[in-house]
Amino acid sequence: METATLITAVLVIALALFFDFTNGFHDTANAMATPIATGALKPKTAVLLAAILNLVGAFLSTEVAKTISGGIIREDEISASIFPAVILAGLIGAITWNMLTWLLGLPSSSSHALFGGLIGATIVGVSASAIDFGVVMSKVILPAIIAPLTAGLIAFVVTKIAYAVTRRYDSKADGRDGFRVGQIFTSSLVALAHGTNDAQKTMGIITLLLITVGLQDHPEPELWVIVACAVTIALGTYMGGWRIIRTLGKGLTEVKPAQGFAAESSTASTILASSALGFALSTTQVASGSVIGSGLGRRGSQVRWRTAGRIMIGWVLTLPAAGGVGALAALVVTWLGFWGIVLDAVLATVVILGIFLRSRRNEVNASNAMSEVAESGRAVKVKKNPPPTRRQRAMAREDARRKAAAAAAARKAAKAAQKPKPPQPTATGSKDGGER
């Protein structure tokens, strides 16, 4: 292996692991914003639990890793001397978008940032023929459309069921608080599912690199790759990503525990099923679809479709924006060769440090992250006067009947009190009380 290729490979592995780290703190909120907002878990406890479960989830499946390492890009059409530089450029595009959206507190898709960066860099650095657009369509684009809709439908049904079986609590001001306990379980499932899907993407990138440079001949990730990616995403998750937790926690005080339970159940089941099939999903999109579905399933709530539309525009922009940065980084490599790789690495370091230092001006942490509204949470609002349920209407009629009966009894008593009393005889029997 040439020295330049070896140096590039080392840089790619380092950048891939850093992307894995950003993925961890970028997506922590998908699992833990709702239980933090409803008080089911304390902030630091929530992110620690999410980190542990992300670590465990990374060992449960490698299907998504194999999709990336042996599907999206036709590595057999790219020479070993060029492809590491292409992967590096794609990672720069993904990391730049992740860091920018983290600074802005926007819940964007790390997965689509990665795919966009790789596709843009490959088209510029090699050619469009090196992209297997059939795999991109079947395992990236279509799941991105279908999965949020599926998750939203599941959340809608589960919310309906949750409110139907607990209807007797409708008259209580803070009913269905028991679902807060359930949220601990469901949010844990989301964190576990995140590990089975998102950690695999970095494993796939590193495995793809090793295959390209001739250090590996199969798409299954090596054990050291699995361990490194699992630990890195868990560490990133533990760092919290408090800016996006703050975004996803805004307005969720209006989302009741039953809705949170339903949304998280839907998110976890959708991602776990997709991971088993090798679909590389965006947990952000699935989580947002679940929140909207749970809002539609609750009587008296409605969706702000204008806000939901803005969320979808953000989803659409992620892939081309990251692809544009990846393409520019690949263009620099095309012009300058090995020194272009060095320049890309230096520029990426400067951008990352610049964004980090900018974030320190208004730091967000566990103590000040909560109680502001998220794009996904904001998409659902609750009417001030929701229509009463059948039980509530019956109780209101019974209450009105009792009040009417009480009022009639009071009027009867008042009328009886107003009648003149007959004169009472004196002790001697005379009417005027005098002596005979």
C-alpha positions in Angstrom: 0.0 0.0 0.0 1.3 3.4 -0.9 2.2 5.9 1.9 -0.4 8.5 0.6 -3.1 5.8 0.5 -2.2 4.7 4.1 -2.3 8.3 5.4 -5.7 8.9 3.7 -7.1 5.6 5.1 -6.0 6.6 8.6 -7.7 10.1 8.1 -10.8 8.4 6.9 -11.1 6.1 9.9 -10.6 9.1 12.2 -13.2 11.2 10.4 -15.6 8.3 10.3 -15.4 7.8 14.1 -15.8 11.5 14.6 -18.9 11.4 12.4 -20.1 8.5 14.6 -19.6 10.8 17.6 -21.6 13.6 16.1 -24.3 11.1 15.2 -24.6 10.1 18.8 -25.1 13.6 20.3 -27.1 14.7 17.3 -29.7 11.9 17.7 -29.9 11.6 21.5 -33.0 13.7 21.5 -34.9 11.3 19.4 -35.1 8.9 22.3 -34.8 11.0 25.4 -36.4 14.5 24.8 -40.0 13.3 25.5 -39.3 11.4 28.8 -37.1 14.4 30.0 -39.9 16.8 29.1 -42.6 14.8 30.9 -40.5 14.3 34.0 -40.2 10.5 33.5 -36.4 10.7 33.6 -33.9 13.3 34.8 -31.7 14.7 32.0 -28.4 13.2 32.9 -29.9 9.9 33.8 -31.7 9.8 30.4 -28.5 10.4 28.4 -26.6 7.9 30.4 -29.3 5.3 29.8 -29.4 6.2 26.1 -25.6 5.8 25.8 -25.5 2.4 27.4 -28.3 1.1 25.1 -26.7 2.6 22.0 -23.6 0.6 22.9 -25.6 -2.6 23.3 -27.6 -2.0 20.2 -24.5 -1.6 18.0 -23.7 -5.3 18.6 -27.2 -6.6 17.8 -27.2 -6.3 14.0 -24.8 -5.6 11.1 -27.4 -5.6 8.2 -27.3 -1.8 7.7 -23.5 -1.9 7.7 -23.5 -4.5 4.9 -26.0 -2.3 3.0 -23.4 0.6 3.0 -20.3 -1.5 2.6 -21.6 -3.6 -0.3 -24.5 -1.8 -1.8 -24.7 2.0 -2.4 -21.3 2.5 -4.0 -19.8 0.1 -6.6 -16.3 -0.1 -5.1 -15.1 -2.5 -7.8 -15.4 0.4 -10.3 -13.1 2.7 -8.3 -9.3 2.3 -7.9 -7.9 1.8 -4.4 -5.8 5.0 -4.7 -8.8 7.3 -5.4 -11.6 5.8 -3.3 -10.3 6.6 0.2 -10.1 10.3 -0.8 -13.7 10.1 -2.0 -14.9 8.6 1.3 -13.0 11.3 3.2 -14.7 14.1 1.1 -18.1 12.5 1.7 -17.5 12.4 5.5 -16.5 16.0 5.5 -19.8 16.9 3.9 -21.7 14.8 6.4 -19.8 16.2 9.5 -20.1 19.8 8.3 -23.9 19.5 8.0 -24.2 17.7 11.3 -22.2 20.3 13.1 -24.1 23.2 11.5 -27.5 21.8 12.3 -26.3 21.0 15.9 -25.2 24.6 16.3 -28.7 25.7 15.1 -30.4 23.1 17.3 -32.1 21.6 14.2 -33.2 17.9 14.3 -31.9 16.9 10.9 -31.0 13.4 9.6 -27.4 12.3 10.2 -28.1 9.3 8.0 -29.1 11.4 5.0 -26.1 13.8 5.6 -23.8 10.8 5.3 -25.5 9.4 2.2 -25.6 12.8 0.6 -21.9 13.5 1.3 -20.8 10.1 -0.1 -23.0 10.4 -3.2 -21.8 14.0 -4.0 -18.2 13.1 -3.5 -18.4 10.0 -5.6 -20.1 11.8 -8.5 -17.4 14.5 -8.6 -14.4 12.4 -7.7 -15.2 9.4 -9.9 -18.5 9.4 -11.9 -22.2 8.9 -11.4 -21.9 5.3 -12.7 -20.1 4.4 -9.5 -23.4 4.9 -7.6 -25.9 2.1 -7.5 -29.0 4.2 -7.7 -31.2 1.1 -7.5 -29.9 0.4 -4.0 -30.1 4.1 -3.1 -33.8 4.2 -4.1 -34.8 0.9 -2.5 -32.9 1.1 0.8 -32.5 4.8 1.4 -35.1 7.0 -0.5 -38.1 4.8 -0.3 -37.6 3.9 3.4 -37.2 7.7 4.1 -40.7 8.2 2.6 -42.4 5.1 3.9 -41.0 4.8 7.4 -42.3 8.2 8.8 -45.7 7.4 7.4 -45.7 3.9 8.9 -44.5 5.2 12.2 -47.1 7.9 12.2 -49.9 5.3 11.5 -48.7 3.0 14.3 -48.5 5.9 16.7 -52.0 7.0 15.7 -53.5 3.6 16.4 -51.6 3.1 19.7 -52.7 6.5 20.9 -56.3 5.7 20.1 -56.0 2.4 22.0 -54.3 4.1 25.0 -57.0 6.7 25.4 -59.8 4.1 24.8 -58.7 1.7 27.6 -58.0 4.6 30.0 -61.2 6.6 29.3 -62.2 6.6 33.0 -59.3 9.0 33.7 -60.6 11.6 31.3 -62.1 13.7 34.1 -58.8 13.9 36.0 -56.7 17.0 35.5 -53.5 15.0 35.2 -54.8 11.6 34.1 -52.8 8.7 32.6 -49.6 9.6 34.6 -48.9 5.9 34.7 -47.7 6.1 31.1 -44.6 8.0 32.4 -43.3 4.7 33.7 -44.0 3.2 30.4 -42.0 6.0 28.7 -38.9 4.8 30.5 -39.2 1.4 28.7 -40.2 2.8 25.3 -37.5 5.5 25.2 -35.0 2.8 26.1 -36.2 0.8 23.1 -35.7 3.8 20.9 -32.1 4.2 22.1 -31.5 0.5 21.6 -32.9 0.8 18.1 -30.8 3.8 17.3 -27.7 1.7 18.1 -28.8 -1.1 15.8 -29.3 1.3 12.9 -27.1 4.4 13.1 -23.9 2.9 14.6 -24.0 0.5 11.6 -23.5 3.3 9.1 -20.1 4.2 10.4 -19.2 0.5 10.5 -20.2 0.2 6.9 -18.0 3.2 5.9 -14.9 1.9 7.6 -15.5 -1.6 6.2 -16.0 -0.1 2.7 -12.6 1.6 3.0 -10.9 -1.6 4.2 -12.4 -3.5 1.2 -11.3 -0.8 -1.2 -7.7 -0.7 -0.1 -7.4 -4.5 -0.1 -7.4 -5.1 3.7 -10.7 -7.0 3.8 -12.6 -9.1 1.3 -16.1 -9.4 2.8 -18.8 -6.9 3.7 -19.1 -8.1 7.3 -17.5 -5.6 9.8 -14.5 -6.8 11.7 -14.9 -7.0 15.5 -12.5 -4.1 16.2 -14.6 -1.9 13.8 -17.8 -2.9 15.7 -16.3 -2.1 19.1 -14.8 1.2 18.0 -18.1 2.4 16.4 -20.2 1.2 19.4 -18.0 3.0 22.0 -17.8 6.2 19.9 -21.5 6.6 19.3 -22.2 5.8 23.0 -19.7 8.5 24.0 -21.3 11.0 21.7 -24.8 10.1 23.1 -23.6 10.6 26.6 -22.3 14.1 25.7 -26.0 14.9 25.4 -26.5 17.0 22.3 -28.4 19.4 24.6 -29.1 21.9 21.9 -31.3 19.4 19.9 -32.8 18.0 23.1 -33.9 21.6 23.9 -35.4 21.9 20.4 -37.2 18.5 20.6 -38.4 19.3 24.2 -40.1 22.6 23.4 -43.9 22.4 23.7 -43.9 18.8 24.7 -45.6 19.7 27.9 -48.7 19.7 25.8 -47.9 16.1 24.6 -49.3 13.9 27.4 -47.5 10.8 28.7 -49.9 8.5 26.8 -48.9 10.2 23.5 -45.2 10.1 24.3 -45.6 6.4 25.1 -47.3 5.7 21.8 -44.8 7.8 19.8 -41.8 6.1 21.3 -43.3 2.6 20.9 -43.9 3.3 17.2 -40.4 4.8 16.7 -38.7 1.8 18.3 -40.7 -0.8 16.4 -40.2 0.8 13.1 -36.4 1.2 13.4 -35.9 -2.3 14.8 -37.8 -3.8 12.0 -35.9 -1.8 9.4 -32.6 -2.6 10.9 -33.3 -6.3 10.5 -34.1 -5.7 6.8 -31.0 -3.6 6.3 -32.8 -0.4 5.6 -30.7 2.7 6.6 -33.4 4.9 8.2 -33.3 8.4 9.7 -34.3 8.1 13.3 -35.2 11.8 13.3 -37.7 11.4 10.5 -39.3 8.3 12.2 -39.5 10.1 15.5 -41.1 13.2 14.0 -43.6 11.0 12.1 -44.5 9.2 15.3 -45.1 12.5 17.2 -47.4 13.8 14.5 -49.3 10.5 14.4 -49.8 10.5 18.2 -51.1 14.0 18.0 -53.7 13.0 15.4 -54.7 10.1 17.6 -55.6 12.2 20.6 -59.1 13.8 20.7 -58.9 17.6 20.8 -55.4 17.9 19.2 -54.6 19.0 15.7 -51.5 19.2 13.4 -49.9 22.4 12.3 -49.3 21.3 8.8 -47.3 24.5 8.0 -44.8 23.6 10.6 -44.8 19.9 9.5 -44.1 21.2 6.0 -41.0 23.1 7.2 -39.7 19.9 8.9 -40.1 18.0 5.6 -38.3 20.8 3.7 -35.4 20.4 6.1 -35.4 16.6 5.4 -35.3 17.3 1.7 -32.4 19.8 2.0 -30.2 17.5 4.1 -29.1 15.1 1.4 -28.2 17.8 -1.3 -26.6 20.2 1.2 -24.3 17.5 2.5 -23.7 16.3 -1.1 -22.7 19.8 -2.2 -20.1 20.1 0.6 -18.8 16.6 -0.2 -18.6 17.4 -3.9 -16.6 20.6 -3.2 -14.2 18.6 -1.0 -13.8 16.0 -3.8 -13.2 18.7 -6.3 -10.3 20.0 -4.2 -8.8 16.5 -4.2 -9.3 16.3 -8.0 -7.3 19.5 -8.4 -4.5 19.1 -5.9 -4.2 15.3 -5.4 -2.7 14.3 -2.1 -2.2 17.9 -1.0 -5.9 18.4 -1.6 -6.6 15.6 0.9 -4.4 17.4 3.4 -6.1 20.8 2.7 -9.5 19.2 3.1 -8.5 17.7 6.5 -7.2 21.1 7.6 -10.3 23.0 6.5 -12.6 20.4 8.1 -10.7 20.8 11.4 -11.0 24.6 11.2 -14.7 24.4 10.5 -15.4 22.0 13.3 -13.4 24.0 15.8 -15.0 27.3 14.6 -18.5 25.9 15.1 -17.6 24.5 18.5 -16.1 27.8 19.7 -19.2 29.6 18.3 -21.4 27.3 20.4 -19.6 28.3 23.6 -21.0 31.8 23.4 -24.5 30.5 24.3 -23.8 27.1 25.9 -26.7 24.7 26.3 -26.4 22.0 28.9 -28.5 19.7 31.1 -29.4 22.6 33.4 -30.9 24.9 30.7 -31.8 22.6 27.9 -35.5 22.0 28.6 -38.8 23.8 28.2 -38.5 25.2 24.7 -40.5 23.9 21.7 -39.3 21.4 19.1 -40.0 21.4 15.5 -41.6 17.9 15.8 -43.3 18.8 19.1 -44.5 22.1 17.6 -46.2 20.3 14.8 -48.8 19.1 17.2 -50.9 21.5 19.2 -53.9 20.9 21.6 -57.1 23.0 21.3 -57.9 25.0 24.4 -61.4 23.5 24.5 -61.3 20.0 23.2 -64.7 18.3 22.6 -66.0 16.3 25.5 -66.1 12.6 25.5 -69.3 10.5 25.7 -68.6 9.8 29.4 -68.0 13.5 30.1 -71.2 14.5 28.4 -73.2 11.9 30.5 -71.5 13.2 33.7 -72.4 16.8 32.7 -76.1 15.9 32.2 -76.2 14.1 35.5 -74.6 17.0 37.2 -77.1 19.4 35.6 -80.0 17.2 36.7 -78.8 17.2 40.3 -78.3 21.0 40.3 -81.8 21.5 38.9 -83.3 19.2 41.6 -81.4 21.0 44.3 -82.6 24.4 43.0 -86.2 23.2 42.9 -85.9 22.0 46.5 -84.4 25.3 47.6 -87.3 27.3 45.9 -89.9 25.1 47.6 -88.3 25.7 51.0 -88.2 29.4 50.5 -91.8 29.6 49.5 -92.8 27.6 52.6 -90.9 30.0 54.7 -92.7 33.0 53.3 -96.3 31.8 54.3 -97.9 33.8 57.3 -97.9 31.9 60.6 -101.3 31.6 62.5 -101.5 33.7 65.8 -100.4 31.8 68.9 -102.7 31.9 72.0 -101.4 33.5 75.2 -101.0 31.7 78.5 -104.5 33.0 79.8 -106.3 32.2 76.6 -107.2 35.9 75.6 -106.4 37.0 72.1 -104.8 40.3 73.2 -103.1 38.9 76.3 -105.1 41.1 78.8 -107.0 39.9 81.9 -110.7 39.1 81.7 
